[in-house]
Amino acid sequence: MTLPTTAAAPPSAPPRTFSAVLVANRGEIACRVIRTLKEMGIRSVAVYSDADKDAKHVALADTAVAIGGTAPAESYLKIDAIIDACRRSGAEAVHPGYGFLSENVEFAKALDAAGITFIGPGIGAIEVMGDKIRSKNHVMAYDVPCVPGIAKPGLTDQDLIEAASDVGFPLLIKPSAGGGGKGMHVVEQAEDLASTLLTARRVAASAFGDDTLFLERLIRAPRHIEVQVLADNHGNVIHLGERECSLQRRHQKVIEEAPSALFESLADGAAHRERIGEAACNAARSVNYSGAGTVEFLVSDEHPDEFFFMEMNTRLQVEHPVTELVTGIDLVEWQVRIAAGEVLTVAQSDVVLQGHAVEARVYAEVPERNFMPSMGRIVALAEHGAADATVSGQQPDHANVRIDSAMRDTLQITGDYDPMLAKVIAWGEGRTAALDTLDAALGRYTLLGVDTNVEYLRLLINDSDVRAGHLDTGLIERKLPSMEFRHAGPRELIAAALTLWLERPGSAFAGDAWKVPDAWRVGARGAWTATFGLPGAGTATVSVTEKDGSVTAAVDGGGPVNVRVADRSGTGLVLEFDGGLVTYAVGSAPGAVREISVGNDGWSCRLEVLDRAERLRRMLSGIQREEGAADPEVRSPMPGTVVSVSVSDGDSVEEGQVLLAVEAMKMEHQLVASVAGTVHLTSKPGDLVKADQILATIHVHVATEETANTGQNTDKEVHP
């Protein structure tokens, strides 16, 4: 089928323009929207929560309005506060970005009632496409294929259990009101369905305020391919090609690219692109769509001609930059122009995909620890791209690299918002060139003070299957166990120690030696030492000795290493080991427990600086527990909120049993018993907890000698 082209007829009246647009969002997307508004000569208005008063998007905007407390429900999700900010600032329109209120139909209705333009689709389109059940049933009438399943409003758990056998296992539980893959659960067998439904409803109600669920057949090894559409209010609808978003973890996209590696590998890939593009346009036409939107499909890797509608996102997508890089079209600009009533002057025949683009999402998380969220204060930052890069990606200093980011030095990363920090996007003449450029850009990316997934991103995009384009949505889960992550070795520990050593008054880089208690003595200086707490567990002690201008360092009493500080400037530290220079980024964060961060080549780690009391405490803790024994203290792995407790105080629990769940950065983490015994709780649902806080303790049951001899059940409780 030949795709319709857009009529380029001029509007009957001069196009309307906005004098001021409010950006109802935060972070990198707010910065990105503000950049285009500036280019269009439109005054930008930022809104901010208490936690974001010093955020980058606030500084970039022409006007900024405070809208409430730190929690999203008290600020970015508060419709009345957004409308009041429009009135106070004179904003005529609102760009919602993505997330928060971007697909909230009540928000769109409230703006309409207030006479403020919503830069997005009409209310009817949001209502239909915002409900996954309704949208699937709707588009099937417009020749858009859908995945087999059951999708009806008001289904109870029992309804879903009874329908599951017809859907078939394995299946996928999906929240009707969800987005971004959040709240989805895979069920492999019937006996697991009932318990998983309970979790799915709780997560859906907490995340989206709606616990409606539906079931879909799980398609093994699918590819996630989505199509970008643009539509105006004059009946013109086009697509801008497809994006491959198959590299996901927990149904959350990590790497996105345009065009699809699958279609590019096929001799008739253009025909497949035309068919899936037409289906996406039909989905948009079915609701009289207006603005930028994305239609998401599951595509069979073995049969690329088979694709199934998943949902339509009635907003800008996180991964929109890759489409911009291969088409040269600024999607935010067209969102604003269409909302102002302009005719879409880009015809389908005008859309030509040039080269290849790949985007990597930088998250505050620890991939090696099952992507645990991370928090902290940024102590060193170097993003080698241009924050004001054009959509074509061309920049004079780092050509073909674009970084969308809201990071700034000393910014505090908390658990209040999504863990995505930035996006690194690269363009190349072909897919290999784009991946190579992205790899180099990630190697230059420096963010210290918070654990990030940058090292993991580099490992992922250099995986042999990823390089070959053999992608599917389960690849990350399969590959993660075999990935080898770098850990702090002797050189990194020495770099951390020398960072502290150079801060000594009297050093070549500091001040007065008489004002610090160190190892100086008459005649010679003794060894200076620093002890670090390693990520996860363990400690390491580094001793530094200076004699006759030469410096040696030793880790945990090992052999001395000759080292020379070649340069120390700002957050950069250049060390010479055995004739070779190694450059590190270093930074330290003061606090109750001081940290030193060290990194290079996209890798970084945080090390605790242990004082004498903490060293002693850890030593005693290790003595009191046998080597290899499980820790009976259940600690929170991150700051967050206790969202559920699955046991009662005094219950007997088994090893591996789920005790409670903590949520932070939109992720729920379940804590389990490491040993069998009697559990004693120190937390309850709703408690705000700190990282490493003890939430429960297990009193282990130890059999007495009498019990062992007689076999009688006379266990006694022993607190380890």
VOLUM-490739 format. One record per atom (N, C-alpha, C): x, y, z. Coordinates in steps of 0.1 Angstrom, whole numbers, plus 2048, in hexadecimal, padded with zeros to 3 digits. Atoms other than C-alpha are relative to their C-alpha. Layout:
residues N
XYZ...
***
This chain:
residues 720
8087F480080080080080980C8007F87F480080D8227F77FB80A80B8037F77F580F83A8157FB80D7FA8057F38057FB85A81180B80B8037F77F67FE81087980E7F980C8068067F57FA80A8998217FF80C7F68027F48087FB8B680E80780B8067F87F57FB8128D48117F980D7FE8087F48027F68ED80C80280980C7FE7F67F57FC90D8207F380180880C7FE7F97E391483C7F980D7FB8087F48057C792D83480380D8077FD7F47F87D394584F80F7FE8057F28017FB7F694D85C8007F780C8008097F480193387580180780D8007FA7F37FB93B89980D7FC8077F48047F881A93B8B07FD80380F8017FE7F181D9398D680B80A8047F57F77FA82F9548E98077FA80B7FA8077F583593E9077FA7F280280480E7FE83491990D8067FB80D7FC8067F383690892F8037F17FE7FC80E8018498E79317FD7F980D8058067F48378D194A8087F38037F880B7FE8548BA95180D8048077F37FD7FA8778B895F80B7F87F87F68088058998A99578048027F27FB7FE80D8A88A39357F58047F680A7FD80A8878A59227FC80E8018037F27FE87F8C793180B8097F97F57F98068A18D39268007FF7F180080280F89D8C59037F58087FA80B7F980587B8D58FE80380F8017FD7F27FF8878F790B80A8047F57F67FD80A8A48F58F27F98047F38077FE80D88C8F38D47F780D8018087F47FE87590E8E380980D7FE7F77F48028939268E48048027F17FD7FF80E89C91E8C07F48057F880C7FB8078789268B67FC80E8058037F37FB8799478C97F480180980C8017F785E93C8E280580080E7FC7FF7F28619459067FD7F380880280D7FA86692691B7FD80280F8037FF7F285792193E8027F28067FD80C7F98649069557F880080D8068017F28538F89748097F78087F78087F88658E89917FB7FD80E8048047F38608D59B180A80680A7F67FC7F68728DD9D280D7FA7FD7F380780288D8C49C98078057F47FA7FC80D8938D39A780280F7FF7FE7F18028978F89AF80D8047FA7F37FD8068BB8F69A48037F87F47FF80980B8B58DF9878048077F37FC7FA80C8C38E59647F58067F880B7FB8088A28E99537FA80D8058047F37FA89990596B80980B7FC7F67F68048B99189627FF8037F18017FE80E8B391393D7F48087FB80C7FA80589092093B80080F8028017F17FF8879459377F980480D8087FE7F486E9429547FF7F380880280C7F986B9299707F680280C80A7FF7F684E9239888007F480980080B7F684E90E9A87F27FB80180E8078018318F59A97FE7F780C8038087F58358E29CA80B7F88057F68087F98468C79DE8077F77F77F780980785F8AD9D47F97F57F980780B8068478909CE7F98047F38077FC80D8398909AA7F180380380F7FD7FD81588F9B97FE80E8068017F27FA81D8B09CA80580B7F77FA7F680A82C8C19AB7FD7FC7F280180280F8308B39887F37F97FC80D80680380F89F98A7F580880580A7F87FA7FC8BB99A7FA80A7F58067F980B7E58C897E7FD80E8038047F27FC7D88E799080D8098017F47F87FF7FC8F29978068037F37FB7FD80D8068EF9737F880B7F98097F68067E890396780280E8067FD7F47FA7EF91D98180D8067FC7F37FB80581391F9757FE8067F28037FB80D8069259527FA80E8018067F37FE7F194295E80A80A8057F77F77FA80C95197380B8047F67F57FD80982694F9577FB8057F28057FC80D80F9579398027F67F57FE80B80A8169369287F27FD7F980C8038087FD92F90C7FE7F27FD80080E80480690B9078097F880A7F88097F78148ED91B8067F57F87FA80C80582D8D490E8027F680C7FF8097F482B8B592580C7F78017F480980084B8A391B7FB7F27FF80580E7FF84787E9237FF7FC80F8028047F283C86D9437F780B8078087F77F882A88195F7F28017F980D7FE80580B89194F7FE7FF7F18007FF80F81488C92A7F57F87F980B8088067F88729247F480080980B7FF7F77E087D93F7F48077FA80B7FA8077BE8849307FA80B8088067F57F87B289894E80880C7FF7F87F48027D08AF94A7FD8077F38037FA80D7C88B49257F280780180E7FA7FF7A38BB92E80180D8087FE7F47F77AE8D494A80680B7F87FA7F58087C48E79327F68057F680A7FC80A7A98E89187F580980780A7F87F97908F693280680D8047F97F47FC7AA91093C8048097F47FC7F980C7AF91B91880F8007FC7F28028027D390E9178027F57F67FE80B80A7E08FA8F98097F58067F880C7FD7EC8D79008087FC7F47F780480B80A8CF8EA8007F17FF80280E8007FE8AC8E37F37FD7F880C8048087E18998D37F380480780D7FC7FA7BC89F8D97FC7F780B8048077F47AA8938F87FB7F27FC80580D8047998778E480B7F67FD7F48098037BA8688D88067FB80D7FA8047F47C88688FB7F77F68078098097F97A98579098017F27FA80080D8067AA83B8F080D7F98017F38068007CF8358ED8067FF80E7FA8017F37D683B9127FB7F480880580D7FA7C281B91B8047F57F67FB80B8097D57FD90D7F57F77FC80A8098047B67E890E7F78067F58097F980A7A08018FB8088027F37F87FD80C7BC80A8E38017F37F77FE80D8087C27E58D87F37FD7F980D80480679D7DF8D27FC80B7F58047F580979A8018C08087FE7F37F880080C7B77FD8A77FE7F47F780280C8087AE7DA89D7F58027F580A7FD80A7917E988A8068087F47F97F880B7AA7FD87580C7F97FA7F68098067BE7E086880E8018067F38007F87D97E28838007F38087FF80D7F97E37BF88F80480180F7FD8007F27E47B88B58047F28057FC80C7F97F379E8CC7F47F980680B8077FA7DB7838D78008028108017FE7F17CE7888FB7F280380480D7FC7FB7B179491080280E8057FF7F27FC7AC7B99147F280680180D7FB7FD78B7C492480180980D8007F87F37847DF93E7FA7F880B8068057F477C7D49618037F18037FD80E7FE78C7B19608057FE80E7FB8037F37907A298380C7F67FF7F580A8007AD78B98D7FB7F37FB80680D80479676D9897FD8007F28037FF80F78B77996680D7FD7F97F48018077AF77B95C8067F28017FB80E7FE7B875996B7F87F67F780880980879B7489598038027F17FD7FD80E7A575993880E7FC7FC7F18028027CA75193B8027F37F77FD80D8087C772D92C7FD8037F18027FC80E7B873C90C80A8097FA7F57F88047D375690A80C7F87FD7F48098027EE73C90F80C8058087F37FC7F980E73B92480C7FD7F77FF7F57F782674B9267F880C7FC8087F480381276B92980580C8077FB7F47FA81778F9327F480880680A7F77F98037A394C80480E7FD7FD7F28038017C79417F68098078097F67FB7F27E69537FA8087F58077F980B7D87F793D80580F8007FD7F27FF7E381A94980F8028007F17FE7FF8098139488068067F47F87FA80B82482093280F7FD8037F28027FE84981B92C8047F28057FD80D7FC8477F69337FF7FD80F8018027F28417FC9587F47F880480C8077FB82B7E496C7FD7F37F880280C80882E7C79538067F48077FB80B7F98327A49607FE7F37F780180C80883A78394E7FC7F580980480B7F882976495A8027F37F77FC80B80883774394E7F67F480180980C7FD81E72A95E7F480580880D7FD7FA7FA72A96A80180280F7FF7FF7F180372598F80680D8057FA7F37FC8167469907F780C7FE8087F58047FA75B9827F980880B8087FA7F57E57629A180980A8087F77F87F880376F9B680580C7F87FA7F58088117849997F580A7FD80B7F68027EF7949937FF80A80C8007F77F47F07A19B780A80B8007F57F68018127B19B27FD80A7F58027F780B8087BF9907F580A80380A7F67FC7E97D099E80580A8097FB7F77F67FB7DF9BB80A80A7F97F67F78078177ED9A47F88097F68077F78097FE7FA98A7F880B8088077F67F87E980B9A580980B8057F67F77FA80881B9B48068097F57F97F880B8188269937F78087F88097F980A7FA83097E7F280480680D7FC7FB7DD8349967F47F87FB80A8098077CA8189838067F28007FA80E7FF7CE7F398A7F97F77F680580880B7BC7E796A80B7F97F97F68088067CF7CA95B7FA7F97F480580880B7CD7B693B80C7F67FD7F680B8037DF79792D8038007F17FB80280E7F379290D8087F37FF7F680B8028047748FE80E8057FF7F27FC8008297779048077FA7F37F980480C83B7768E380F7FF8037F28037FC85D7668E88098077F67F57F980887C7798DB7FA80A7F68057F680A8687968CC80980B7FF7F97F38028767B68BE7F680B8038087F57FD8687D68CB80380B7F67FE7F580B8647EE8AD7F480980080B7F680085180E8AE80280A7F58017F780B8478288947FC80D8058037F27FD84884D8987F78067F680A7F980982A86088A7FF80F8038037F27FF8238848847F28037F980D7FD8067FF89187E7FC80E8048057F37FD7F08B387C7F180080180E7FE7FE7CD8C18817F98027F38067FE80E7C68C285B8007F37F980280D8067C589C85580D7FA7FA7F38058057EA89784C8077F780A7F980A7F77FB87885B80C7FA7F87F580680581E86C8548087F880A7F78067F683885586480E8037FC7F27FC80185D85C8698097F38017F880C7FF8698388677FF7F980E8018087F386E81F88380C8018087F58017F688381B8A28017F28057FF80D7FA8917FB8AF80380280F7FE7FE7F288D7FA8D58007F280780080D7FB8937D58DC8097FD80C7F78027F58AF7D98F57F980780D8077FB7F489B7DC9168047F780C8008077F389D7D293A7F480480880D7FE7F987E7CE94F7F68087F78097FA80986B7D993080380F7FE7FC7F280187D7FB93280B8007F57F77FF80A89080591380E8058057F37FC7FC8B68099168088067F47F97FC80C8C480C8F37F58017F58097FF80C8AF8198D58088057F47FA7FC80C8B881E8B17F68027F58087FD80C8AB82A8908098007F480C8098018A581A8788027F38067FF80D7FA89E7F688380B7F87F97F58098068BC7DE87F7F97F57F980780B8078A27C48757FC8037F28057FC80E8937D785880C8037F77F47FC8088B67E384D8067F37FB7F980D8048C17BE84A7F87F97F580980780A8A47B48338018067F28007FC80E8A57B680E7F48097FD80D7F88028817C380E7FD80880D8027F87F48867D882E7F780C7FD8087F58038767F681D7F27FD7FF80E8048008567E38177FB7FD80E8048027F28557D883B7FD80E8078017F37FA85A7FC8467F38077FB80C7FA80583E80782F7F37FA80680B8077FA8267ED83D7FE80480F8017FD7F282D7F48627FD80F8028037F180082D81A85B7F28037FD80E7FE80380B81884B7F77FC80B8088057F47FD80486980180B80B7FF7F67F680B81F8807F780D7FC8087F48057FB83B86B7F17FD80180E8037FF7DA82886B7FC80180F8037FF7F27DB8268917FE80E8048017F27FD7E184B8937F38067F980C7FA8067C585387A7F37FB80780C8057F97AD83D88E7FB80980B8047F77F47AD8578AA80280F7FC7FE7F38047B287689580C8078077F57FC7F87D48798A480680E7FB7FA7F38037E689B8A680D8018077F37FF7FA80B8A18AD8097F57FE7F680B8018288898B37FB7F580980480B7F881F8668BE8087F47FB7F980C80382E8438BE7F77F480180880D80081E8228B580A7F58017F680B7FD8308048C47FA7F37FC80480E8058307E18B580A7F68057F780C7FF83E7BF8BD8017FA7F27FE80580E84E7B189E8087F28027F980D80085878C89980D8017F97F380180687D7888938017F67F480080A80A87776987F7F68037F480A7FD80A85977786C7FE80F8018017F17FE85F79D8697F38067F980C7FB80683F7A08547F47FF80A80A8007F682C79887480380A80B7FE7F67F58287B588C7F280280780C7FF7F880F7BB8A880080E8078027F47F98027DC8B68017FE80F8008017F180B7E18DB7F980C8068067F47FB8028058E280480C7F87FC7F38068038298D680380980C7FC7F67F78168428EB7FC80E7FB8057F48058048638E880980C8057F77F67FA8238788F080D7FE7F87F380280584787D8E78077F48077F980B7FA85D85E8EE80E8048057F37FE7FB87D85D90280A7FF7F47F680380A88F84F8E37FE8087F38037F880D88286A8CA80D8067FA7F47FA8078A68788C48057F77F57FA80880B8B085A8AE7F88027F48087FC80C89386289780480E7FB7FC7F380589E88689680D8007F97F28008068C287D88E7FF7FA7F280080780D8B88678707F78077F68097F980989D87E86280380F7FF7FD7F28008AA8A186C7F380880480C7FA7FC8878A98797FF80280F8017FD7F28838BA89A7F17FD80580D8057FC8658A88AA7F980A8098067F67F68608C28C67FB80C7F88047F480885F8DE8AD7F27FD7F980C8038078448CC8997F47FE80A80B8017F68308C48B97FB80E8038047F27FD82F8EA8C07F98067F48067FA80C8278F489C7F27FA7FE80D80780280B8DA8997F680580B8097FC7F57FC8E48BB7FB80F7FD8047F28037FC9088AE7F78017F480A80080B7E78FD8908078007F27FA80080D8018FB8757FD7F37F880180C8097FE8E385780E7F98007F38088018188C78568058017F27FB7FD80E82D8D183880A7F57FC7F780B8038428B18397F87F57FA80880B8068348978218077F38027FA80D7FE83A87282480C7FE7F77F580280A85087380580C8088047F47F87FC86688D8168087F980B7FA8077F586F87583280A7F67FB7F580980589186582A8097FD80C7F78047F58A585284480E8017FC7F27FE8038C985D8448097FA80B7F78067F68E38478557F97F880B8058087F48DE83687780380880D7FF7FA7F38D984389A7FD7F680B8028087F48DC8328BC80080880D8017F87F48D283F8DE8027F680C7FE8087F48DE8329007FB80880C8067F97F48CB83B92080A7FE80C7F78007F48E284493E7F780080C8088017F48D183895E80980180C7FA8007F38DA83D9827FD7F280680380D7FC8DC81898A80D7F78007F48097FF8F47FA9917FC7F47F980480B8088F07E19758047F28067FA80C7FA9067C79877F77FB80C8098037F58ED7C89A47F28007FC80E8018058CE7C198F7FA80E7FE8047F28038CC7E69857FA80780B8047F97F48C87F29A880180F7FE7FF7F18018BF8189A880C8058097F57F97F98DB82F9B37FD80E8038027F27FC8DB8519C480D8068057F47F97FB8F586B9CE80180D7FA7FD7F380590488C9C580B8007F67F680080A9168929A580D8088047F37FA7FC93B89A9AC8098037F47F87FD80C94989A9897F77FD7F480980280C93789E9678078057F47FB7FC80D94389F9437F87F97F680880580B92A89A9278058057F37FA7FB80D93C89C9067F67FF7F580A7FE80B9218A78EF7FB80E8028047F27FE90E8C78EC7F17FF80480D8007FB8EF8CD9017F68077F68087F980A8E38E48E58027FB7F27FE80680D8EA8CC8C97F48017F780B7FF8098D58CF8AA7FA7F17FE80580D8028BE8B28A18077F87F67F780880A8D68A888580C7FA8077F58067F88EF8A08A080E8067FD7F37FB80490B8B489080580B80A7FA7F67F79228C68A980F8017FD7F27FE8049448D58A480A7F88087F68077F79558C48C27FF7F180080280E8009468A28C27F57FD7F680980280B93689D8A07F87F380280980C80191988589E7FC7FA80E8048047F29148838C47F780B80680A7F77F98F68938D67FD7FA80E8048047F38F08928FB7F580880580B7F97FA8CF89A90A8017FD80F7FC8027F28D58A092F7FB80B8088037F67F78CA8B394D80A80080C7F68017F58E98AB96280880D8017F77F47FD8FE8C69738087FC80C7F88027F491A8C698C7F980280D8068007F39108C09B07F17FD80180E8037FF8ED8B69A77FE7F380880480C7F88DD89E9C07F67F77F980980A8068CE87F9B17F97F880B8088077F58B28729C77F77F57FA80980B8058988569C57F38057FD80E7FA80287B86E9BF7FB7FF7F280580080E87B86C9998077F47F87FB80B80988485597C80F8008007F18017FF8A884897D8088047F37F97FC80C8B085395980680E8027F87F47FE8CB86E95A8028087F37FD7F980C8D38759367FF7F67F480080980C8D386791280C8047F77F57FE8098F28638FC7FC7FA7F380580480E8E98628D780B8027F67F67FF80A90085B8BA7FB7FD7F280480280E8FC85C89480C7FB7F87F680580991084A87A7FB7FD7F280480380E90F8438547F97F280080680D7FF90681F85D7FF7FC80F8028047F28FD80B87C80D7FE8087F48037F992080088480780D8047FA7F37FD92D8248827F980780B8087FA7F59118308998037FA80D7FD8077F39188158B380F8048047F27FD7FC93E81D8B280080F8058017F37FB9368428B67FA80180E8068007F391F83B8D38097FA80B7F78067F69398258E480B80A8047F67F67FC9538408E27FA80B8088067F57F893B85A8EF7FD7FB80F8028057F293284490D80D7FE8077F38017F995783E91480480E8057FD7F27FC95A8649177F780580B80B7FB7F793B86892C8057FE80F7FC8007F29448709517F68058098097FB7F692C87296D8037F880D7FB8067F493A86B9907F780580C8087FD7F492886A9B27F37F880080C80980190B8549A68047F57F77FD80C80990E8319987F78017F480880080C90382F9748027F37F87FF80C8088FF8159598088027F37F87FD80C9188249408097F57FC7F880C8039308079437F87F57F980980B8059137EF93D7FC8047F28047FC80E90880391E80B7FD7F67F580380992A7FF90F8017F17FD7FF80F80192B7DA9167F47FB7F780C8048079087D79078018037F17FF7FD80E90E7E98E680B7FA7F97F580780692E7D68E17FE7F080080380E80091D7B48E67FF7FB7F17FF80580E92179E8C77F27FF7FA80E8018058FB7988C37FA80E7FD8047F38028F47BD8C78068067F37F97FB80C90E7C68AD7FB7FA7F380580780C9007AC8957F18047FE80F7FD8028DC7BA89A7F77F580480980B7FB8CF79A8AA7FA80480D8057F97F58B97AC8C27F27FA80480E8037FC89A7A38D77FF80580E8027F97F388A7B08F78057F880C7FA8087F589979390C80F8008007F28018028BD79890180880580D7F97FB7F58C77AD91F8007F680C8018097F58BB7949398097F47FD7F880C8038CD77892780F8038017F27FC8018EE78B92380680580E7FB7F97F38F079C9468097F68087F88097F88FC77D95980E7FD7FC7F380380591A77894380980C7FE7F87F480292579C94280A80280B7F57FE7F79467A495380280F8037FF7F27FD9457C596580E8038077F47FB7FA9647D896F7FF80480F8007FD7F296C7DC99480D8098037F57F77FC9837F49A780C7F78027F48077FF9A67E59A380B8098077F67F87F99C77F09B380380E7FA7FE7F38059CC80D99B7F580A80380B7F77FD9A981B9A180080380F7FF7FE7F19AE8179C780B80A8037F57F77FE9CF8299C47FC80E7FC8047F38059BF8459B07F780680A8097FA7F69A48499CB80980580C7F87FC7F49BF8499E780880D7FD7F87F48039D48639D47F880C7FF8097F48009B68799D07FF80680E8007FB7F29B487B9F680E8058047F27FD7FC9DA87C9FA80480E7FB7FC7F38069DD89A9E37F880C8068077F57F99C48AD9F880780480D7F97FC7F49DC8ADA1580780D7FF7F87F48009E88CFA1E80F7FD8007F2802801A0D8D0A158037F87F47FD80780CA098BA9F680380A7F57FD7F880CA138C79D47F48077FB80D7FB8059EE8CE9CE7F880680B8087FB7F59E38DA9F080880B8087FB7F57F89EE8F0A0D80A7FC80B7F68007F5A008F1A2F8007F28067FE80D7FBA0E8D0A3B7FE8008108007FF7F1A0E8DCA607F180080580E7FE7FC9E78DEA607F87F37FF80780D8029DF8B9A5B8077F58087F980C7F99E689AA718027F57F67FE80B80A9F6881A5980D7F88057F58097FCA1486AA5980E8077FF7F47F9801A2E886A578087FF80D7F78007F4A4C883A6F80D8067FC7F37FA802A6E892A738097F57F97F7809807A86882A5A7FA7F97F580680780BA6E870A457F17FF80380E8017FFA4986DA3E7FC7F17FF80580D800A3884DA477F57FD7F680A80380AA1E83BA327F380680480D7FB7FE9FD84CA2E7F67F67FB80980B8049DE835A2C7F28057FF80E7FD8019BA836A217F97F37FE80880D8019A081AA257F38047F980C7FE807983817A0D7F67F580180A80A801962805A0E7FD7FE7F280280380E95D7F39ED7F27FE7FD80E80280493C7F19DA7FC7F280380580D7FC9287D49E78057FC80E7FA8047F393F7C9A0380F8008007F18017FF9637C8A0F80680E8017F87F37FF97E7E2A1580D7FE7FA7F380080699F7EBA0780880B8067F77F67FA9BC7FEA1780C8037F77F57FB8099D4813A0280A8088087F67F87F99F581FA108088077F67F87F7809A0883C9FF80D8048077F37FC7FAA2D843A068078097F67F97F6808A408619FA80E8018057F27FF7FCA668619FA8098057F57F77FA80AA7F8779E87F88047F38087FB80BA638849D27F97F57F880780B807A588619C77F57FB80980B8057F9A378529D07FD7F17FD80480E802A2E82D9D57F37FE80880D8037FAA0C81E9DE7FF7F180080280E7FFA027FC9EA7F27FE80580E8037FD9DF7EC9ED8007F480980180B7F79D87D6A0B80D7F98037F38057FD9FC7D1A138087F97F57FA80680BA057C59F080D8087FC7F37F9804A257CF9DD7FE80E7FC8017F1804A2C7F49D87FF8027F18027FC80EA228049B780580E7FF7FB7F3802A358219AA7F68087F880A7F8806A1E83D9A080480F8007FD7F2801A228619957F38087FC80B7F7803A0787C9958048097F57FC7F880CA0B88A9727F880D7FF8087F48019EE8A39757F47FE80980C8007F89D28AC98D7F980E7FE8077F48039B98C69817F17FD80180E8017FF9958C998C7FC7F180480480E7FD9858A698A8097F67F87F88098089A189897480D7FD8087F48057F99BE8839828077F77F67F88088099DA87696B80B7FA8087F68087F99F085B97A8097F97F67F7808808A0F84B96C8047F38077FD80D7FBA1382697380A7F97F67F7807808A328149668028067F27FE7FA80CA3782D94B7F48037F880D7FE808A1282E93F7F780A8088097F67FA9FA84B9457F27FA80080E8047FF9D78439527F880D8058087F47FC9BC85F9547F47FB80780C8037F89A185D96E7F880D8028087F57FA9848739777FE7FC80E8018027F198287799D7F780B8068087F67F996B8889B47FC7FB80E8038057F29618879D97F480880480C7FA7FA94188E9EB80180080F7FF8007F294389AA0F7F27FB80680C8057FA92A88DA288037F880D7FE8087F4925877A4780A7F57FC7F780A80593685CA328058057F37FA7FA80C94E86BA198027F57F57FE80980C95085B9F680A8067F77F77FC80B96A85C9DB7FB7F87F480580680D95F8559B780C8017F67F580180997884999D7FA7FA7F380580680C9718429788088047F47FB7FC80D97D8419547FA7F67F680580880B9728329327F27FC80380E8037FE94E83393D7FD7F880C8028077F395481F95D80280980C7FE7F87F495282D9807FC7F880C8048067F394F8229A480180A80B8007F77F59488329C58067F880C7F98067F495E82A9E47FE80880C8017F97F3956832A0880E8028067F47FD7F9972843A1B7FD7FC80F8048057F3972830A3C80A80680B7F77FB7F597E840A5C8037F48097FB80B7F798D82CA797F47F980680B8077FA96C825A8A7F87F77F780780880995B818A6B8097F47FC7F880C803979802A637FF7F680B8018097F59777F3A857F27F980080E8068009517EDA837FF7F57F580080A80A9557DBA628087F48037F880B7FC9717C6A6F7F97F780A8078087F695D7BBA8D7F47F97FA80C80780693E7B4A788057F47F87FB80C80795379CA638047F58097FC80A7F796178BA817F47F980680C8057F993E786A917F87F67F7808809809930774A7280A7F87F97F7809806940755A648018047F17FD7FD80E95075AA417F67F87F880980680A936753A267F27FF80680E8017FA918754A3F7F880B7FB8097F68058F9766A347FE80B80B8027F57F78F2788A447F17FF80580E8007FC8D2786A5A7F980D8008067F38018CD7ABA577FB8037F28067FD80D8B67B5A3A80080F7FF7FE7F28018C17D7A2E7FA8057F38057FA80D8B27EFA1480C8037F77F57FD8098C87F09F680180E7FA8017F38058BE8139EE7F680980880A7F87F98AB8319FC7F37FE7F880D80280788682D9F57F57FF80A80C8017F8864825A037FC7F180180580E7FE858804A127F28007FA80D80080683A7FC9FC7F87F480480780B7FB8317DAA098087F780A7FA80A7F78397C1A257F87F37FF80780C80383179DA1E8007F680C8008097F483778EA417FC80880C8027FA7F482E796A6480B7FE80A7F58017F684579DA817FF7F380880080C7F984F77CA917FD7F47F880380C809846766A7380D7F87FE7F480880585D749A6A8018017F17FF7FE80E86B74EA4880B7F77FA7F680980787F739A2F80A8087F87F67FA80889F742A1D7FA8037F28057FD80D8957559FD7F280680080D7FB80087375FA097FF80F8008027F2801867782A007FB80680D8047FA7F3865798A1F7F980D7FE8057F380385E7BBA128058067F37FC7FA80C8617D29F580280F8027FC7F28008727F49F17FF8067F28027FA80D86A80C9D580880D7FF7F97F38028808289C78038017F17FE7FE80E8848389A57F77F77F780A8088078658269998037F27FF7FD80E8018748049A07FD7FA80E8038087F48687EB9BA80A7F58027F680A7FD8837D69CA7FC7F780C8058097F68797B79DE80C7FB8087F68047F788E7AE9FC7FD7F280680380E7FC891789A068087FC80C7F88057F489D775A2480C7F97FB7F38078048C176AA218027F38077FF80C7F78BD750A3C7F27FD80580D8037FA8A073DA4B80080380F8007FD7F1894747A6E7F380880380B7F77FC87C75FA8080380E7FD7FD7F3804879781A717FA80A80A8047F57F88777A1A8580180D7F88017F480986C7C0A7280380D8077FD7F37FB8787E3A777FA80B7F78067F780A8647F3A5A7F27FC7FD80E8038038407F5A4E7FE8087F38037F980C830800A2D7FE80F8028007F17FF834825A2680C8068067F47FA7FA854829A3980A8047F57F57FB80886F83EA2880D7FA8067F48077FB89082BA2B80C8057F97F37FC8068B5833A258077F37FA7F780B8058CE81EA128077F980B7F98087F78DC802A277F980080E8088007F48C1807A427FB7F280380580D7FC8B87E7A557F080080180F8008008937DFA4D7FB7F380780480C7F98927BCA5D80C7F98047F58087FC8A77A4A707FB7F280280480E7FF8A577EA6F8087F980B7FA8087F58AB76AA8F8017F27FB7FE80D8068BA74AA827FD7F580B80280B7F78AE729A9180C7F68007F48097FF8CC714A9D7FC7F480880380C7F98C76F0AA780A7FE80B7F78037F58D56E7AC98067F27FF7FA80D8018EB6C9ACF7F67F580480A80A7FC8CE6B7AE17F77FD7F480880280C8B86BDAC28067F77F67F980880A8D26AFAAB8017F18047FF80D7FB8D5690AC17F37F880080D8077FE8B0689AC77F68027F48097FD80B8A0698AA87F480780480C7F87FB8876ABABE80080E7FB8017F380587A6CCAB280180A80B7FE7F67F48896E2ACE80A80B7FC7F87F58048996FDAB97FF80C80A8017F47F88A271CACC80580C7F77FC7F58088A773FABE80D8068057F37FA7FC8CA74DABE80280C7F77FE7F48088D0771AB380F8007FC7F18018048F1770A9F80780D804
***
